[in-house]
C-alpha cells in the first residue's frame, strides 16, 4: 500500500482508504516516509496497538490503531517510559 495523505504527523491515510493513528513513540520513524513508500499492514500481537505498518524498504515497524480509536492510557505511558 502507498500513502494517500500524511498531513497530520500522527495520522496516515493509505491508498485503500483506511486511516491509522501512529503511536506517539513511533512518530520519528515516519519522518522519512514519502508518498511512494511501500507499507504493509499487519495485525499486532501487543497490548498497545491493533496493527503495525511495516515499511517494505527497511522493515521498520510502526504501531498503529484505527483513526478515531483511543490508545490504552496505562499501556502508552508505560511504553513511552520504556517499561
C-alpha positions in Angstrom: 0.0 0.0 0.0 1.1 3.6 -0.6 0.4 6.7 1.4 -2.5 8.8 0.2 -2.2 11.5 2.9 0.0 12.2 5.8 -0.9 15.8 6.6 -1.0 15.3 10.3 2.1 13.8 11.8 0.1 11.3 13.9 -2.4 10.1 11.2 -1.7 8.4 7.9 -4.3 7.6 5.2 -3.4 4.7 2.9 -4.4 4.3 -0.7 -7.0 1.7 0.3 -8.9 4.5 2.1 -8.0 3.3 5.6 -6.8 5.8 8.2 -4.4 5.0 11.0 -3.2 6.8 14.1 0.5 6.4 14.7 1.8 5.5 18.2 3.4 8.7 19.7 6.7 6.8 20.4 7.0 5.8 16.7 6.5 9.2 15.1 10.2 9.8 14.5 10.4 6.7 12.3 7.7 8.1 10.0 9.6 11.3 9.1 11.3 9.7 6.1 8.0 8.4 4.6 7.2 9.6 1.1 4.0 9.1 -1.0 5.8 6.3 -2.8 6.8 4.5 0.5 5.5 0.9 0.3 3.8 -0.1 3.5 2.2 -3.4 4.6 -0.4 -3.5 7.3 -0.2 -6.5 9.7 -2.1 -7.4 12.8 -0.2 -6.7 16.0 0.2 -9.0 18.9 0.9 -6.4 21.6 -1.5 -4.7 24.1 -0.9 -1.2 22.7 -1.8 -1.3 19.0 -4.1 -3.4 16.9 -1.8 -3.3 13.9 1.6 -2.4 12.6 2.6 -0.7 9.4 5.8 -2.3 8.0 8.0 -0.2 5.7 8.9 -2.7 2.9 12.3 -0.9 2.2 13.8 -1.1 5.7 11.4 -3.4 7.5 10.7 -0.9 10.3 7.5 -1.5 12.2 5.2 1.4 13.3 2.5 0.7 15.8 -1.0 2.0 14.8 -4.6 1.9 15.7 -7.6 2.8 13.5 -8.2 6.6 13.3 -10.8 7.6 15.9 -9.9 4.9 18.4 -8.3 5.7 21.7 -4.9 4.5 22.9 -4.9 2.5 26.2 -3.6 5.2 28.6 -1.8 3.0 31.0 0.0 0.9 28.3 1.0 4.0 26.3 2.5 5.7 29.4 4.4 2.5 30.3 5.7 2.1 26.7 6.9 5.7 26.5 8.7 5.4 29.8 10.5 2.3 28.5 8.7 -0.1 30.7 
